[in-house]
Amino acid sequence: MNNYVLEIIIEKKPGARDPERETILRDLIKQNGFEMVKNVRSGKFLRVNLEAESKEEAKDIVYRMCNDLRIFNPVIHTVTINVKE
């Protein structure tokens, strides 16, 4: 068994309403003068440390974990899983 650190990024899909993103973008531009900011995306970030036989198995375990625990909604979220070296 090998030890792996996986980073999980859960974001809203393009087109899905994201009130947090809208608020942050509005505050950056209108209230704080950051007109150079053209877009913001909000989401969740998780870091998981686990043991598995391979990177692929580690990614499968994390995806299953996120799906089984309903950490994300596949209809409105995208999930990116990165294995850190």
C-alpha positions in Angstrom: 0.0 0.0 0.0 1.1 3.5 -0.8 0.2 6.8 0.9 -1.4 9.4 -1.4 -2.6 12.9 -0.9 -5.5 13.9 -3.1 -6.9 17.4 -3.7 -10.5 17.6 -4.6 -12.0 20.8 -6.2 -15.8 21.0 -6.5 -17.1 23.9 -8.6 -20.4 24.9 -10.0 -20.8 24.0 -13.7 -20.9 26.9 -16.2 -24.5 28.1 -16.3 -25.4 27.0 -12.8 -26.3 29.8 -10.5 -23.6 30.7 -8.1 -24.7 33.4 -5.6 -21.4 33.4 -3.8 -19.5 34.0 -7.0 -21.9 36.8 -7.9 -21.4 38.6 -4.6 -17.6 38.3 -4.6 -17.4 39.6 -8.2 -19.8 42.5 -7.5 -17.9 43.5 -4.3 -14.5 43.3 -6.0 -15.5 45.5 -8.9 -18.1 47.9 -7.5 -16.9 48.4 -3.9 -13.2 47.9 -4.1 -12.1 49.1 -7.5 -10.8 45.8 -8.9 -12.2 46.3 -12.4 -9.4 44.2 -13.9 -11.1 41.1 -12.4 -13.3 39.6 -15.2 -14.6 36.4 -13.5 -14.6 34.5 -10.2 -15.6 31.0 -9.5 -16.4 29.7 -6.0 -16.2 26.1 -4.8 -15.0 23.7 -2.2 -11.5 22.4 -1.7 -10.8 19.1 0.1 -7.4 17.4 0.8 -7.6 13.7 1.6 -4.7 11.5 2.7 -5.3 7.8 2.1 -3.6 4.5 1.4 -4.2 2.7 -1.9 -2.4 0.3 -4.2 -2.1 2.9 -7.0 -2.9 6.5 -8.0 -5.9 5.3 -10.1 -7.3 3.3 -7.1 -6.8 6.4 -4.9 -8.7 8.6 -7.3 -11.5 6.0 -7.6 -11.8 5.7 -3.8 -12.0 9.5 -3.4 -14.6 9.9 -6.2 -16.7 7.1 -4.7 -16.4 8.8 -1.3 -17.5 12.1 -2.6 -20.4 10.5 -4.5 -21.6 8.2 -1.7 -21.5 11.0 0.9 -23.1 13.4 -1.6 -20.4 16.0 -1.1 -21.3 17.2 -4.6 -24.3 17.2 -6.9 -23.3 15.9 -10.3 -26.1 17.8 -12.0 -24.7 21.2 -11.0 -21.1 20.6 -10.0 -17.8 19.5 -11.6 -15.3 17.6 -9.6 -11.5 17.7 -10.2 -9.3 15.2 -8.4 -5.6 15.7 -8.4 -3.0 13.3 -6.9 -0.2 15.2 -5.3 3.3 13.8 -5.5 
